[in-house]
């Protein structure tokens, strides 16, 4: 079998050669040769000890490197094993079966207990159930593993700006949305949650500038109408007002995404009416009456 020169073998060779030379030097020193008279015997012994120990240290370092590599391989393997259950959980989740989704996500975590996508999946299940405290706890669990995850900051911002009392906290939502945007400045959902928080904090001018820019950009079709919804609030509050054409476009975009009825319900809720000026509320009420059957003949306000 051929043997190749490795760093480990080279170190052993050099240390062995140095140790032999040191032993010779010690013998000469002991027999009183003047050449080494100024060098203390203890110095020779210490250097000799280091030369003898160095190969062992090198072996330990090599062992440590091997262990680190092995750890990384095991980590990748556990994540690969966790993936099928996670994908199954996502499938159940998309179908609206939250119970089976949670079971699959937890099965994924049994194979890799720090698999962040599965933890986020569980947090999303709790969020969809309206169990916001548990959702927040799971999202914070992800941040303990991955403290710079912009999508977790984004999802937490959504909870704090949209959940009911006592969870809702627009200031905290704004802080979290800004953290997400620091990491991914183009994250449209975080911009939206930031503006929603700004509106709820009464900072309408700042919200208006951002939302108007967002509407002008090529946002995903299923997202624009909610951006327009928040923009209508900012426009109304800063005195720009909204028009029937604006409402028609917003309804058209929401209907195209299958959310026309939901949008009209949002516009109709009494708890939201204080978000627009009186003249705009009059226009909104008229618009609702004219268009509620346009979405669904059996439409009824909830």
KAMO-V672370 format. One line per field, one symbol per residue. ss: DSSP state (~ for helix, > for strand, _ for the rest). phi: phi as a letter, one per 40 degrees, with the letter a starting at -180 (. if undefined). psi: psi as a letter, one per 40 degrees, with the letter a starting at -180 (. if undefined). Layout:
# KAMO-V672370
ss = ???
phi = ???
psi = ???
This chain:
# KAMO-V672370
ss = ______~~~~~~~~~~~~~~~~~~~~~~~~___~~~____~~~~~~~~~~~~~~~~~~~~~~~~~~~~~~~~~~~~~~~~~~~~~~~~~~~~~~___~~~~~~~~~~~~~~____~~~~~~~~~~~~~~__~~~~~~~~~~~~~~____~~~~~~~~~~~~~_______~~~~~~~~~~~~~~____~~~~~~~~~~~~~___~~~~~~~~~~~~~____~~~~~~~~~~~~~~~~~______~~~~~~~~~~~~~___~~~~~~~~~_~~~~~~__~~~~~~~~~~~~~~~~~~_______
phi = .cbbcbdccccccccccccccccccccccccgccdbcccccdcdcccccccccddccccccccccccccccccccccccccccdcccccccccccgccccccdccccccccacbcddcccccdccccccgcccccccccccccccbcbccccdcccdccccbcccccdadcccccccccccccbdccccccccccccccccgcccccdcccccccccccddcbcccccdcccccccccgcgbbccccccccdcccccgbccccccccccccccccbcdcccdccccccccbccccadccbcb
psi = hihihiddddddddddddddddddddddddefhddedehidddddddddddddddddddddddddddddddddddddddddeddddddddddddeegdddddddddddddegefgdddddddddddddeegddddddddddddddgefhddddddddddddeiiiedhgddddddddddddddgdehdddddddddddddeegdddddddddddddigiidedddddddddddddddeediiidddddddddddddeffddddddddehdeedeeiidddddddddddddededdhdehhh.
